[in-house]
């Protein structure tokens, strides 16, 4: 297998409070745009040609990644003129594929961070003689996901909607967002309307007697559909919990890029990533957070599990826990923002204006 489709879709808008100009896959995770990790992992698995199927702002991706040669890839870009769904997006790029009808094509989602054994998924697909193979992962609480039960041989038996009651939880296996399609299956997807692979293509293939194979891979997996998950994913990359060929050198509690300044008595822990031009002031504590380019965290601030936008300023002694601070925002001294607080780009919060705990 030498070819893949990367779906970069609408979930990226979930980071809009952080920045109105940068879609999520381009927000740095462990120092580089998130898509870099996915592209590099595909290349390491033997993929040579990738088509990015985008539904927004394709002009952001192409100037950064270009033709893909810096990653050892050949990249092409196709942008939807109108929303087509996951299946429609796959069909929309079919004319850019070079594979023959029986050849496997890897397809993966742009919002998933995973340690999937890509070569293993392809090998499973080929050995099973499947039409489509799916990466499945097990989760402790599957109520938020569609369920994908399989038989003793790993063959998919159904696609079930999110369970509404405990008795409807027949498996803990869920669709993990990576697939291998035979090229002929891609060509069979309707090209004149939106199509969902989850709700239409996969159930339709099962109804027609097609062979859908599931491969349960219980390595690292994280859906980056929320800011908190994105921050966690970046921290896991820095700490080496999530694998990526792009993260080189010794993994640890912090990643400080060239051009950043961190005061000698500041403390960075939990996989914190600090971008170029950022400043971490004296006595500041930053745990498990992502600090983007040019942001300033002033003396004595305590930041945990938060995303600090480019050029934002966090005032002295301010406490942030699980917050998303937009580009250019200014949070004055002695504030306290917790429990998923969102601050829009360029917003200003005066000194001592917001607290979540008592004044005692």
N, C-alpha and C positions, 0 to 999 in steps of 0.2 A: 504494500500500500504506500503510495507516494503523494496522495492528494487528500485535501480536507476542505470543509466549509466551516468558517467561524461565524456564528450568529451574534451580531452586536445589536441589541434591540432596545426596546423602550424602557427596560428597567433602569437604565442609566439615569433617567430623570429623577430617580429617588434621591439623588444628591443635590438637587437644585438649591436647597438652602445653603449649601457650601459654595457653589459657584454657578453662575448662569452661563459661563462661557466654556466650561470643560465638562464633557460627559464623563461618567464614572470610570469607564475603562482607561481614561487618560489621567485620572488622579493617581499620583504615585503611591504604589504599594511596595514597601521595602526599597524605596529609592527610584523606582522606574515605573512607567505606566503599567497598570495591571495587565493589559493585553500582552506585554512583553513576556511575562512569565508563561502565559498560555502558548504563545507562538514558539518560544524556546523549547518548551516541553514537547510540543508536536514535532519540532525539528529533531530533537534528540531521539524520538521514536521512529524516525525514518521518513517523516513527511517532508516533501520538497515543494509542493505547490499548494497554496492556501488562497481561497477566495473569501474575503471579508464581506459578508452580507449585512449591510448597515441600513438602519431605518432613520437615521438622523446624523447630521454633522459629519458626513464622510470626509469633508475637507479638513477636518482636524486630524484624522488618522493618516491620510496619505502623505502629508508633508513630514510627519514624524517617522513613519516606517518606510516610506518610499517604496521601492520595488522589493524590499525584504532582503536584499543581498547582505546587509550587515548582520542578519541572523541566519544566513545560509539558506534563505527561502526565496521563492518567487511568489510575490503577493499581487493579487488583483482586488479591485474594489467595485462592488455593485451596490447602489443605493436604491431603495424602493421609492417610487413616486407617491405611493399611498400605502398605508399599513396592510400587510399581506398575511400576518400571522407566521408562526414558525414554519409550517409546511409550505406556505406561499413563498416565504423568503428562500427556502431551500430550492424550490422549483425555479425561482426567479434567476438563480445563478447557474442553472444547468448548462446553458450554452457556453459557459467559461470552463467547464470541466473537460478533461482530456481522457477520462476513463472510458473503457468499453462497457457494454451493457451488463456483463457479469462481474465487473471489477468492484471491489469495495471502496467506499468513500467515507472517511471519518467526518463526523459532524459534531460540533461541540458548542455549548452556549458561552457567551461572553461574560456571564455573571457568576460562574462557578470556579472556585479554587479547589483543585483536587490533586491527589497523588495517584490517580488512576494509572494502572499498568496498560498503557495504550496498546502496546504490542500484544499483550495478553488478550485484550478485547478483540483485536483483529484475528488472532489465532483461534479464539473461541468461535468467532463468526465463520471462519473458513472450515474448521473441523466439524462444526454442526451443520454445515450446508444451509445456513440461514439466509433469509431474504433481508432481515434487519436484525441487528443485535443491539442490546441496550445495556449500558452500565447501570446497575442497580446498587443501591447502598442501603444499609439498615440504619434506622433511627430509633431512638428510645421512645419518642412520642410521634407516631405517624399521623396524628389527627389533622395536621396542617398540610398534608400532602395527599396526592393521589397514590393509590396502592397498586403494586404490580406483583401479583402472585405468580409463581412458577411451579412446574411439576418436578418430579424427582430428577429429570434430565436437564432441568434449567430452562425448559421451554415455557414461554409466557402463556398463561391461560386466560388472563383477563386484564382489563384496565379499569380500575374502580375509582370513583370519585372520592373526595375527602370523606372519611367516615363520620357520620353524625352521632353515633352512639358506640359504646364499647363493643357491642356484639357485631358491629360492622367491621371491626379491625381484624381482618383475616390473615394479615401478614404485616411484618415490619419493614418490608422491602418497598422502596420508592424509586421512581425514575430520577436518576442522578444527572441527567442533562448531557450525556455523551452517547453517541450512537455510531454504528457502522451500517450504512445502507448499500445494498447493491445499486449500481447506477440505474438499472432498469426500474427500480422502485421510485427513484427520484423523478424519472421521466414520466411516471404514471400519475404524479400529483397534478391536479388541475392547475392550469396556468392563468385562468381568467378571473380568479376571485380569491379572497382570503381563505386560508386553510390552516387549521391547527393540527399538528402531528399528534398531540396528546389526545384531542377529543374526536378527531375524524380519521386521520391517516392510520394510526395504529389500530384502533378498534375496527376500522374497515378492512385492514389487512387480515386481522384475525378472523373476521366474519367470512372472508373469501378463502380461508384455509392456508394462508401464507404462514411461513415458519418465522416466528419472532423468538429469538433466543435472548435470555437474560444472563448476564454475568455479574454475580455479586462480588464486589471488590470493596473491602472494608478498610481501605487505607484512608488517609485524610480526605475529608470532603466538607465544603462549606459553601452555602448559597450566600453570595454577597449582596443580597437584595435590600439590605438596610445599612445605614451608616455605621451602626454598632458592629455589624458583621464585617464590614469593610475594614474597620480599624482592627478588629480581631485578626482578620486574615493577614493584614500587613505585619502585625506583631508576630504571628505564627511563622511567616516567612523569615523575619529577622532572626527568630529564635531557632529556626530549622525544623519546626514541627511540620510545616508545609514545604514540600520539596520544590525547588526551582533551579535550573541550571544557571539562571541569571544572578542568583545570590551566591557570590563567591567569598572565599575567605572564611574566617572563624565566625560561626553563628554565636549570638549571645544576647545580652539584655538591651543592646542599643546599636543603632546604625546611624552614624553622624557623617553626612556627606561633606566633601571638600567645600570650603567656603562658609560653613556654618560656624558659629561661635557658641561654645558652652563654657560657662564659668566654672572655675576649678572646684567650687564647692556645690555646684548643682548636681542633682542625682537623677540619672536616667535609668529606668528599669523596665522589665516586662516587654521587651521587644520594641521599644520606642524608636521611631525613625524621624530624623531631623534633616530637612532638605537644605540645600545650599542657600546661603544668605540669611538663614534663620538665626535668631539670637536667644539663648537661654540664660537668664540672668542669675545673679548670685543667690544661692540658697533655694532656687526653684526645684521642685520635685515633679518629674514627669514620668508617669507609669503607663505602659501599654498604649501609647498614643502616637498619632501621626501629626507632625508639625511641618507644614508646607513652606515653600520658598518665601523668604523674606519676613516670615512671621516673627513676632517678638513676644517672649514670655518674660515678664519683669520679675524682679527679685521677690522671693518668698512665695510665689504662686505655686499652687498644688494642682496638677493636672493629671487626671486618670481616665483612661479608656475614651479619649476624646479626639476629635479631628479639628485641627486648627488651620483655617484657610490661609492662602497666600496673602502676605502683607497684613494679616490681622495682628492686633496688639492685645495682649492679656495683661491687665494691670497688676501691680504689686499685691501680693497676699490674696489674690482672687483664687477661688476654688472652683474647679470644673470637674464634673464626674459624669461621663457618658454624654457629653455635649458635642454639638456640631457648630462650629463658629465659621461663618461665611468669609470669603475673601474680603480683606480690607475692613472688616468690622473692628470696633474698638470697645473692649470691655474694660471699664474703669477699675481702679483699685478696690479691694475689699468687697467684691461681689461674690455670690455663691450661686452657681447654676448646676443643677443635678437632674438625674432621671430623664434623660433624653431631650434636654433643652435644645432648641434650634435658634440660631441667631442669623438673620439674613445678611447678605453681603452689604458692606459699608454701613451697617447699623452702628449706633453709638449708645452704649449704656453708661451712664455717669457713675462716678465713684459711689460705692456703697448703696446702689439703687435696688439690688435684688438679693434676697436671701431665701433659702429653703429651710434652714433650721432656725431654732429660736435664737434670740440675742443673748441668752445667758451662757 
